[in-house]
Amino acid sequence: MENKLQKKFLGKSKDIKNLGDQQQDPNYPAEPLIISNPKESNTSRNPCVRFTSATASSAPGEMAIPLPFTDSIENPVSICLPYKSRFLFSLTSRHSNHVLVNYYVTSIKCLKYLNATDTDVKDFHSNLMSWLARYVIPNLFTDTFYPGFGGVFQIVQTLKDNGVEQAQIDNYKAALEEQDNYVDEYVVFIEL
């Protein structure tokens, strides 16, 4: 059963089950994020100053932007973002709405500001997609509502539009299918 907060964050969805079905549909119209180049904007502020450590990578495969982490794989309560200040967010608080979207946008702006190579950006996208598939997406179909995970499917669509490998997308789809199987088993158990 949806409450007002869920309706606000889920948008077009009529119910949670329907949301899961839409997300598994490759034609689901999740809008990709549009990120401006920080060097072309009116402000010359360095977006990297927000991070604890953000540097141009010196070695192949080295992450320029650290990934976030949650306090638990299943049933997370908090997320830690690699910011210098205000780095810990409650995932269930309305005040943490879209913190992952903000993290992603800031990360991409920082990489652009640092003139990161295409390989660096691709590696960041790939690592972020793996992290989302492992730690975030499976939690979107539980009974707990996470405003902090708002906009995750926009990030996924943006990653897809920016060349995330098909294997990464398949891992994402497998996570959705696994969660759907879990929900189906739970419903059967309740009906018994």
matplotlib code that plots the C-alpha trace (Angstrom):
import matplotlib.pyplot as plt

x = [0.0, 1.4, 1.5, 1.8, 5.6, 5.8, 3.5, 5.7, 8.9, 7.6, 5.8, 4.1, 3.8, 0.3, 1.6, 4.8, 4.4, 3.7, 6.9, 8.9, 7.3, 8.1, 11.7, 12.2, 10.8, 13.8, 11.4, 10.6, 10.9, 13.3, 14.6, 18.4, 20.1, 21.4, 24.7, 26.2, 30.0, 31.2, 33.7, 30.9, 28.6, 28.5, 30.3, 34.0, 33.7, 35.5, 32.9, 35.7, 36.1, 33.1, 34.8, 37.3, 39.6, 39.1, 42.1, 42.9, 43.8, 47.5, 47.1, 44.7, 41.7, 42.3, 39.1, 39.2, 36.0, 35.3, 32.1, 29.5, 28.8, 25.8, 25.8, 24.2, 23.6, 20.1, 18.0, 20.4, 19.6, 22.4, 24.6, 28.1, 29.1, 32.7, 32.1, 34.2, 31.2, 27.8, 28.8, 26.3, 22.7, 19.7, 18.2, 14.7, 14.6, 12.8, 15.8, 18.0, 15.8, 18.0, 21.3, 22.7, 21.6, 23.4, 26.5, 26.4, 26.0, 28.7, 31.0, 30.6, 31.1, 34.2, 35.5, 34.8, 36.5, 39.6, 39.6, 39.3, 39.9, 37.0, 38.5, 38.3, 34.7, 33.8, 35.5, 33.6, 30.3, 31.1, 32.0, 29.0, 26.6, 28.1, 27.7, 24.1, 23.2, 24.7, 23.8, 20.9, 18.6, 17.7, 16.5, 14.1, 11.6, 11.4, 8.8, 11.0, 10.8, 14.1, 13.9, 17.7, 17.5, 15.2, 16.3, 18.3, 16.6, 17.5, 21.2, 20.9, 19.4, 22.2, 24.8, 23.2, 23.1, 26.8, 28.0, 27.9, 28.7, 25.8, 27.2, 26.6, 23.0, 22.5, 23.7, 21.2, 18.4, 19.4, 19.2, 15.7, 14.7, 16.1, 14.2, 11.0, 11.4, 11.9, 8.7, 6.7, 7.9, 7.0, 3.5, 3.0, 4.2, 1.7, -1.2, -0.5]
y = [0.0, 3.3, 6.4, 10.0, 10.0, 6.9, 8.5, 11.6, 9.7, 6.9, 9.3, 7.5, 4.2, 3.2, 0.5, -1.1, -4.3, -2.3, -0.3, -3.6, -4.7, -1.3, -1.5, -4.9, -3.7, -2.4, 0.2, 1.8, 5.5, 6.4, 9.8, 10.0, 12.7, 15.8, 17.0, 20.2, 20.6, 22.6, 24.5, 25.7, 26.9, 30.4, 29.3, 28.4, 26.5, 23.2, 20.5, 18.2, 20.2, 18.5, 15.1, 13.8, 12.7, 13.3, 13.3, 12.6, 8.9, 8.2, 4.5, 2.5, 1.3, 3.7, 5.3, 9.1, 9.3, 6.8, 4.9, 5.3, 2.5, 1.5, 0.1, -3.2, -5.0, -6.0, -3.5, -0.6, 2.4, 4.7, 5.6, 7.2, 9.4, 10.4, 14.1, 16.3, 17.5, 15.9, 12.5, 10.3, 10.2, 8.3, 6.4, 6.5, 10.2, 12.5, 14.9, 12.4, 12.5, 11.8, 11.8, 9.2, 11.4, 14.4, 12.2, 10.9, 14.4, 15.9, 12.9, 13.3, 17.1, 16.5, 14.0, 16.5, 19.2, 17.0, 16.3, 12.6, 10.3, 8.3, 5.2, 6.8, 7.8, 4.3, 2.7, 4.9, 4.1, 0.4, 0.3, 2.4, 0.1, -2.9, -1.2, -0.2, -3.8, -5.3, -2.8, -0.6, -2.1, -5.3, -3.0, -1.1, -3.9, -4.5, -3.3, -0.4, 2.8, 4.6, 8.2, 8.3, 5.9, 8.2, 8.6, 5.4, 4.3, 7.7, 6.9, 3.4, 4.9, 7.5, 4.8, 2.7, 5.7, 6.3, 2.9, 0.7, -2.8, -5.2, -7.5, -4.8, -4.3, -8.0, -8.1, -5.3, -7.3, -10.4, -8.5, -7.3, -10.9, -12.3, -9.7, -10.4, -14.2, -13.4, -11.3, -14.0, -16.6, -14.3, -13.8, -17.6, -18.1, -15.5, -17.1, -20.5]
z = [0.0, -1.0, 1.2, 0.1, 0.3, -1.9, -4.5, -4.6, -5.2, -7.5, -9.8, -12.7, -10.8, -9.7, -7.3, -6.1, -8.1, -11.3, -10.6, -10.6, -13.8, -15.5, -14.3, -15.9, -19.2, -21.3, -22.8, -19.5, -20.0, -17.2, -18.2, -18.3, -16.3, -18.2, -16.8, -17.9, -18.3, -15.2, -17.4, -19.7, -16.9, -15.4, -12.3, -12.3, -9.0, -8.9, -8.2, -6.9, -3.7, -2.3, -2.2, 0.4, -2.4, -6.1, -8.3, -11.9, -12.1, -12.6, -13.2, -15.3, -13.3, -10.4, -9.2, -9.2, -7.3, -4.4, -4.4, -1.6, 0.8, 2.9, 6.4, 5.2, 2.0, 3.0, 4.9, 4.8, 7.1, 6.2, 3.2, 3.4, 0.5, 0.0, 0.8, 3.1, 5.1, 5.7, 4.4, 6.3, 5.3, 6.5, 3.5, 5.0, 5.7, 3.3, 3.8, 1.9, -1.2, -4.3, -2.5, -5.0, -8.0, -6.4, -5.8, -9.4, -11.0, -8.8, -9.7, -13.4, -13.2, -11.2, -13.7, -16.5, -14.5, -14.1, -17.8, -17.1, -20.0, -21.6, -19.9, -16.5, -17.0, -18.4, -15.4, -13.0, -14.8, -14.7, -11.1, -10.1, -12.0, -10.3, -6.9, -7.7, -8.8, -5.6, -2.9, -4.1, -6.7, -4.7, -1.8, -4.0, -4.0, -0.3, 2.2, 3.2, 1.3, 0.7, -0.4, -0.5, -3.4, -5.3, -9.0, -9.1, -12.4, -13.9, -13.0, -14.6, -17.8, -17.9, -17.4, -20.2, -22.5, -21.8, -22.8, -19.7, -21.0, -21.7, -19.1, -16.5, -17.7, -17.6, -13.9, -13.2, -14.8, -13.0, -9.7, -10.6, -11.6, -8.3, -6.3, -8.3, -7.6, -3.9, -3.9, -5.7, -3.1, -0.3, -1.7, -2.1, 1.5, 2.7, 0.8, 2.4]

ax = plt.figure().add_subplot(projection="3d")
ax.plot(x, y, z, "-o")
ax.set_aspect("equal")
plt.show()
